Amino acid sequence: MVASGFRSAMGGDPSEPGKTQEKNSSVQYIDEIPAPISFRMVNPVGKVNFGGFVGLSTVDWPGRSVCTIFLRGCPLRCSYCHNLSIQAGREFLDIGEVMEMVESAGPLISGVVISGGEPTLQADAVFELARRIKALGLAVGVQTNGYFPATLERLLSERLVDRVALDYKTRWEGFSKRWEGYGAVCTDDYTTQVRRSIELCTTAWDRGILADFEVVLTIFAGNEHETLEVARSLPVGIPLVLNQGIMKRTWEDRAPGANGGLRPPSPEEQKGWQRPLSLVELKALADQISRKRGITKIRTREEGEKVYESDRGRWAAGERKR
């Protein structure tokens, strides 16, 4: 279930924990998260900690051609992260330089996805990017792990985001792992923050403020039970995606990479890893999730995205290939 007693900025309590605290004008703060943990990252003013850019993507936002901005840095160390190289490190770019990349993709796109890393970690940078993207007449999507609800709250209250894809991490996959500068992150705190983020987005989605919202659960052999418990705890009606986990590493196996990040695994290192769950196995999991809770989708590398229509295995027309 989601956290109780929540009131958002869309009619909320200004004294509520989790509000962005007073900022020093000489630095750019990221996010202030509710007590007992206070966490921030500092960017030079007017810059983003840049992780990468994809000029054209047809998979990051179903039904749209978009470009994708990747921001560097994340407080979590998930075992299946496919962006190890930008979990940490620094590469500061002017926001204007990033917007030049977006504008160069303009004729081919209808929206921009801001991903990471964890983009909501860089709150002020994300706000400024979203404002400028909106000024170009483009839609804004955010891919997030939900750890910084105050950032999402502000984006929603200022109508700066059109789509949120929230990747809910399970305890099994190691979201509690800590690394330099992130010692305050803990399993209980992540659960609190992600539930708050889900309630924020659900409220905005119900009110028509957020046009598109989905919760993604990445599944590997061994974490099926916990994944099902998370799915059953979600608010009724939220679109749910069961995502086929492809790659998983143990914490000890991770190797240092360039610019303070971690490098991807080599083909040799991948030998002997546990195989991904098949579409049939993922369908069996979907069968255990009540249809009353809303739309369930399944994404696999081989079959793309399918919308699960019923507990009896029928599929809605249409699918999205990766």
C-alpha positions in Angstrom: 0.0 0.0 0.0 1.0 3.6 -0.4 2.0 5.9 2.4 -1.0 7.2 4.4 -1.8 10.8 5.4 -0.2 12.3 2.3 -1.2 15.7 1.0 0.5 17.1 -2.1 1.4 20.5 -3.3 -1.8 20.4 -5.4 -3.7 21.3 -2.3 -1.2 20.2 0.4 0.3 21.3 3.6 3.4 23.6 3.3 4.7 22.4 6.6 4.8 18.8 5.4 8.2 17.0 5.6 9.8 16.6 2.3 9.4 20.1 1.0 12.5 21.7 -0.6 14.3 23.6 2.0 15.6 27.2 1.7 18.4 27.3 -0.9 21.7 29.1 -1.0 21.7 31.2 -4.2 25.4 30.4 -4.8 24.8 26.6 -5.4 22.3 24.4 -7.1 20.8 21.9 -4.7 19.2 18.7 -5.8 16.5 17.4 -3.6 15.7 17.5 0.1 13.9 14.3 1.2 11.8 13.8 4.3 13.2 13.3 7.8 15.1 11.5 9.1 17.4 11.5 6.0 18.5 14.7 4.3 20.4 14.3 1.0 21.7 16.6 -1.6 24.0 16.9 -4.6 25.5 20.2 -5.7 25.8 21.2 -9.3 27.4 24.4 -10.6 24.6 26.8 -11.2 23.1 26.5 -14.7 24.7 23.1 -15.4 23.6 19.4 -15.4 25.7 16.4 -14.4 25.4 14.9 -17.9 25.4 11.2 -18.6 24.5 11.0 -22.3 22.0 11.7 -25.1 20.1 9.7 -27.7 18.8 11.8 -30.5 15.9 9.5 -31.6 14.2 6.7 -29.6 11.0 4.9 -30.4 11.1 2.7 -27.2 11.5 5.2 -24.3 7.9 6.5 -24.7 5.3 4.1 -26.3 3.6 5.8 -29.2 6.1 8.7 -29.5 9.4 9.4 -31.2 11.5 11.1 -28.6 15.0 12.1 -27.7 16.4 10.9 -24.4 18.6 12.9 -22.0 20.6 10.8 -19.4 21.6 12.5 -16.2 24.5 11.2 -14.1 24.3 10.0 -10.5 22.0 7.7 -8.6 21.7 6.9 -4.8 20.8 3.2 -5.6 23.1 0.4 -6.8 20.6 -2.1 -8.3 22.0 -5.4 -9.4 20.5 -5.1 -12.9 21.4 -1.5 -13.7 22.1 -1.1 -17.5 23.7 2.3 -17.0 26.5 1.4 -14.6 28.9 3.9 -16.2 26.7 6.9 -15.1 25.8 5.8 -11.6 28.5 8.2 -10.3 31.1 10.6 -11.6 30.9 14.1 -12.9 30.6 15.6 -16.4 29.0 19.1 -16.1 27.5 20.7 -19.2 25.6 24.0 -19.5 21.9 23.4 -19.7 22.0 25.4 -22.9 24.3 22.9 -24.5 21.9 20.1 -23.7 19.0 22.1 -25.1 21.0 22.5 -28.3 21.0 18.7 -28.6 17.3 18.6 -28.1 16.7 21.3 -30.7 18.8 19.5 -33.2 16.5 16.5 -32.9 13.4 18.7 -33.1 12.0 17.9 -36.6 11.8 14.2 -35.7 10.5 14.2 -32.2 7.3 15.1 -30.2 8.7 14.7 -26.8 11.8 14.4 -24.6 12.5 11.7 -21.9 14.7 12.6 -19.0 16.4 9.5 -17.6 19.5 8.5 -15.8 21.1 7.6 -13.4 18.3 9.0 -11.4 17.2 12.3 -13.0 15.2 13.6 -10.0 18.4 13.6 -8.0 19.2 16.8 -9.9 16.0 18.6 -9.1 16.8 22.2 -10.2 18.5 21.0 -13.4 15.4 18.8 -14.2 13.0 21.7 -13.6 15.0 24.0 -15.9 15.3 21.4 -18.6 11.5 20.7 -18.4 10.6 24.4 -18.6 12.8 24.8 -21.7 11.5 21.6 -23.3 7.9 22.7 -22.7 8.7 26.1 -24.3 9.5 24.3 -27.5 6.1 22.7 -27.5 7.4 19.2 -26.7 6.1 16.8 -24.2 8.2 15.8 -21.2 8.7 12.3 -19.8 10.6 11.2 -16.7 12.0 7.8 -16.0 12.6 7.5 -12.2 13.1 5.0 -9.4 10.8 7.2 -7.2 13.4 8.0 -4.5 12.9 11.8 -4.6 9.2 12.5 -4.4 9.6 16.2 -3.6 11.1 16.6 -7.1 8.2 14.8 -8.7 5.8 16.9 -6.6 7.1 20.1 -7.9 7.2 18.9 -11.5 3.6 17.9 -11.3 2.4 21.0 -9.4 4.0 23.2 -12.1 2.6 21.0 -15.0 6.1 20.3 -16.3 5.8 16.6 -16.8 3.4 14.6 -19.1 4.6 11.0 -18.4 6.2 9.2 -15.5 7.6 5.7 -15.8 8.5 4.6 -12.2 10.8 1.6 -11.9 9.9 0.2 -8.5 13.0 -1.6 -7.1 12.7 -4.7 -5.0 14.7 -5.5 -2.0 15.8 -8.7 -3.6 17.6 -6.8 -6.4 19.9 -4.9 -4.0 18.5 -1.4 -4.0 19.9 -1.0 -0.5 23.5 -1.3 -1.6 25.5 1.8 -0.7 28.5 3.5 -2.2 30.6 6.6 -1.5 28.5 9.7 -0.6 25.3 7.7 -0.3 25.7 6.0 3.1 22.3 7.3 4.3 20.4 5.2 1.8 18.5 2.3 3.3 15.9 -0.2 2.4 13.2 1.2 4.7 13.8 4.8 3.4 13.5 3.7 -0.2 10.2 2.0 0.4 8.9 5.1 2.1 10.0 7.4 -0.7 8.7 5.3 -3.6 5.3 4.8 -2.1 5.0 8.6 -1.6 6.1 9.1 -5.2 3.5 6.6 -6.4 0.7 8.3 -4.5 1.7 11.7 -5.9 1.7 10.4 -9.4 -1.6 8.5 -8.9 -3.3 11.6 -7.6 -2.1 13.7 -10.5 -3.0 10.9 -13.0 -6.5 10.7 -11.5 -7.0 14.4 -11.8 -5.7 14.6 -15.4 -2.6 16.5 -14.4 -0.4 13.6 -15.5 -1.3 12.2 -18.8 0.7 9.0 -18.7 1.8 7.0 -15.7 3.1 3.4 -15.3 4.9 1.4 -12.6 7.6 -1.0 -13.9 8.7 -4.1 -12.0 11.9 -5.7 -13.4 11.7 -9.5 -12.7 14.4 -12.1 -12.4 14.2 -15.7 -11.3 14.2 -15.7 -7.6 12.4 -12.3 -7.0 9.0 -13.4 -8.3 7.4 -13.6 -4.8 8.5 -10.1 -3.8 7.5 -8.7 -7.2 4.0 -10.1 -6.8 3.7 -8.6 -3.3 4.7 -5.2 -4.6 2.2 -5.5 -7.5 -0.6 -6.4 -5.2 0.1 -3.5 -3.0 -0.2 -0.9 -5.7 -3.3 1.4 -5.9 -6.0 -0.1 -8.1 -6.0 1.0 -11.7 -2.3 2.0 -12.2 -0.9 0.5 -15.4 1.7 -2.1 -14.4 4.6 -3.3 -16.5 6.3 -6.7 -15.8 9.8 -6.1 -17.3 12.0 -9.1 -18.3 15.3 -8.7 -16.4 18.2 -9.4 -18.7 21.4 -8.8 -16.8 22.2 -9.1 -13.1 25.5 -8.8 -11.2 26.5 -9.3 -7.7 27.8 -6.3 -5.8 31.3 -7.7 -5.6 31.5 -8.4 -9.3 31.3 -4.7 -10.3 34.4 -3.2 -11.8 35.5 0.4 -11.9 35.0 2.3 -15.1 35.8 5.7 -16.5 34.9 9.0 -14.9 34.1 7.5 -11.5 31.5 5.2 -12.8 31.3 1.4 -13.3 31.9 -0.4 -16.6 29.4 -2.7 -18.2 30.1 -6.5 -18.0 32.1 -8.1 -20.8 30.6 -11.0 -22.9 33.0 -13.3 -21.1 31.8 -12.2 -17.7 28.2 -12.8 -18.7 28.8 -16.5 -19.4 27.0 -18.6 -16.8 24.7 -15.9 -15.7 21.2 -17.0 -14.9 18.9 -16.9 -18.0 16.1 -14.3 -18.1 12.5 -15.4 -17.5 10.6 -16.4 -20.6 7.4 -14.8 -21.9 5.5 -17.9 -20.8 6.9 -17.5 -17.2 6.1 -13.8 -17.1 2.6 -14.6 -18.3 2.2 -17.1 -15.5 3.1 -14.3 -13.0 0.7 -11.9 -14.7 -2.0 -14.5 -14.2 -1.5 -14.2 -10.4 -2.2 -10.4 -10.4 -5.9 -9.6 -10.2 -7.3 -7.8 -13.2 -9.1 -5.5 -10.8 -5.8 -3.7 -10.2 -5.6 -2.4 -13.8 -3.8 -2.9 -17.1 -0.8 -5.2 -17.0 1.9 -5.2 -19.7 4.8 -7.5 -20.3 8.0 -6.4 -21.9 10.6 -8.9 -23.2 13.6 -8.5 -25.4 12.3 -11.0 -27.9 8.7 -10.0 -28.1 8.7 -6.3 -27.3 5.7 -5.0 -25.3 2.3 -6.9 -25.0 -0.8 -5.8 -23.1 -2.1 -8.5 -21.0 -5.9 -8.6 -21.3 -7.0 -11.3 -18.9 -6.0 -14.0 -16.5 -6.7 -16.5 -19.2 -3.8 -15.4 -21.4 -5.6 -13.4 -24.0 -3.7 -10.4 -25.5 -5.0 -7.0 -26.6 -4.4 -6.1 -30.2 -1.1 -4.3 -30.9 2.4 -4.5 -29.4 5.6 -2.5 -29.3 8.8 -4.1 -30.5 12.1 -3.0 -28.9 
